[in-house]
Amino acid sequence: MQVQVQSIHFDADIKLVRFIEDKVNKLTTFHDRIIKGEVFLRLDKSDVNENKIAEVKLSLPGKELFAKKQCKSFEEATDFAVSALRRQIDKHRTKNG
């Protein structure tokens, strides 16, 4: 699967990008027909500690799945978004056989 990571208004370091690519690529163990994954990283402008946002979009044949999470770190936000997508994949597979 092709994973594209975009950091909006900042430059993400290579360790963060690799971490995200690895996490999103693990979703192929739950659904082998995922076409691509897109990840958008952005910083919320608020003064709150939890200002890191990760948005993950997966393209499947005939369907797109999306999860958006906001946490203290991009790694944590990505973890939560990927686990939400895993639940969506499970629901999609049981519904479509």
Kinemage of the C-alpha trace (Angstrom):
@kinemage 1
@onewidth
@group {chain A} dominant
@subgroup {mainchain}
@vectorlist {calphas} color= white
{ca met a 1} P 0.000 0.000 0.000
{ca gln a 2} L 1.136 3.508 -0.766
{ca val a 3} L 1.133 5.848 2.253
{ca gln a 4} L 1.430 9.598 1.770
{ca val a 5} L 2.196 11.780 4.811
{ca gln a 6} L 1.636 15.529 4.613
{ca ser a 7} L 2.562 17.902 7.406
{ca ile a 8} L 0.699 21.178 7.119
{ca his a 9} L 2.581 24.398 7.992
{ca phe a 10} L 5.570 22.541 9.489
{ca asp a 11} L 8.186 19.974 8.488
{ca ala a 12} L 7.811 16.540 10.064
{ca asp a 13} L 11.064 14.746 10.830
{ca ile a 14} L 11.844 11.469 9.067
{ca lys a 15} L 11.417 9.412 12.286
{ca leu a 16} L 7.833 10.638 12.654
{ca val a 17} L 7.041 9.973 8.997
{ca arg a 18} L 8.442 6.415 9.206
{ca phe a 19} L 6.502 5.747 12.420
{ca ile a 20} L 3.258 6.840 10.755
{ca glu a 21} L 3.956 4.847 7.572
{ca asp a 22} L 4.614 1.707 9.641
{ca lys a 23} L 1.410 2.138 11.674
{ca val a 24} L -0.776 2.735 8.614
{ca asn a 25} L 0.846 -0.109 6.656
{ca lys a 26} L -0.062 -2.540 9.460
{ca leu a 27} L -3.717 -2.031 8.523
{ca thr a 28} L -3.113 -4.248 5.473
{ca thr a 29} L -3.121 -7.237 7.843
{ca phe a 30} L -6.831 -6.522 8.468
{ca his a 31} L -7.784 -5.766 4.852
{ca asp a 32} L -5.510 -6.730 1.961
{ca arg a 33} L -7.236 -4.581 -0.683
{ca ile a 34} L -6.410 -1.143 0.744
{ca ile a 35} L -5.339 0.981 -2.225
{ca lys a 36} L -3.661 3.885 -0.457
{ca gly a 37} L -3.457 5.819 2.764
{ca glu a 38} L -3.199 9.566 3.220
{ca val a 39} L -2.147 11.148 6.502
{ca phe a 40} L -2.444 14.850 7.287
{ca leu a 41} L -0.630 16.248 10.312
{ca arg a 42} L -1.475 19.689 11.624
{ca leu a 43} L -1.082 21.795 14.737
{ca asp a 44} L -4.149 23.295 16.357
{ca lys a 45} L -3.717 26.996 17.114
{ca ser a 46} L -5.140 26.730 20.616
{ca asp a 47} L -2.986 26.992 23.743
{ca val a 48} L -4.156 23.575 24.894
{ca asn a 49} L -1.526 20.876 25.450
{ca glu a 50} L -3.346 18.450 23.140
{ca asn a 51} L -2.847 20.424 19.930
{ca lys a 52} L -1.487 17.742 17.555
{ca ile a 53} L -4.017 16.497 14.988
{ca ala a 54} L -3.640 13.412 12.805
{ca glu a 55} L -6.165 12.768 10.038
{ca val a 56} L -5.946 9.425 8.236
{ca lys a 57} L -7.884 8.556 5.076
{ca leu a 58} L -7.849 5.049 3.599
{ca ser a 59} L -8.999 4.267 0.077
{ca leu a 60} L -10.584 0.849 -0.398
{ca pro a 61} L -12.297 -0.412 -3.554
{ca gly a 62} L -15.580 1.500 -3.620
{ca lys a 63} L -15.172 3.035 -0.152
{ca glu a 64} L -13.128 5.584 1.787
{ca leu a 65} L -12.549 5.362 5.523
{ca phe a 66} L -11.524 8.365 7.633
{ca ala a 67} L -10.394 9.010 11.200
{ca lys a 68} L -9.277 12.221 12.897
{ca lys a 69} L -7.737 12.332 16.368
{ca gln a 70} L -6.239 15.117 18.494
{ca cys a 71} L -3.684 14.335 21.219
{ca lys a 72} L -0.505 15.544 22.947
{ca ser a 73} L 1.757 13.996 20.292
{ca phe a 74} L 1.445 13.019 16.653
{ca glu a 75} L 2.413 9.454 17.543
{ca glu a 76} L -0.434 9.151 20.045
{ca ala a 77} L -2.920 10.753 17.639
{ca thr a 78} L -1.820 8.359 14.885
{ca asp a 79} L -2.213 5.353 17.220
{ca phe a 80} L -5.788 6.345 18.054
{ca ala a 81} L -6.669 7.117 14.427
{ca val a 82} L -5.270 3.772 13.221
{ca ser a 83} L -7.175 1.829 15.875
{ca ala a 84} L -10.372 3.679 14.908
{ca leu a 85} L -9.732 2.748 11.272
{ca arg a 86} L -9.161 -0.868 12.273
{ca arg a 87} L -12.631 -0.944 13.840
{ca gln a 88} L -14.076 0.639 10.683
{ca ile a 89} L -12.332 -1.992 8.533
{ca asp a 90} L -13.758 -4.787 10.717
{ca lys a 91} L -17.254 -3.295 10.434
{ca his a 92} L -16.847 -2.898 6.654
{ca arg a 93} L -15.665 -6.502 6.235
{ca thr a 94} L -18.479 -8.004 8.291
{ca lys a 95} L -21.065 -5.927 6.432
{ca asn a 96} L -19.706 -6.735 2.946
{ca gly a 97} L -18.588 -10.285 3.566
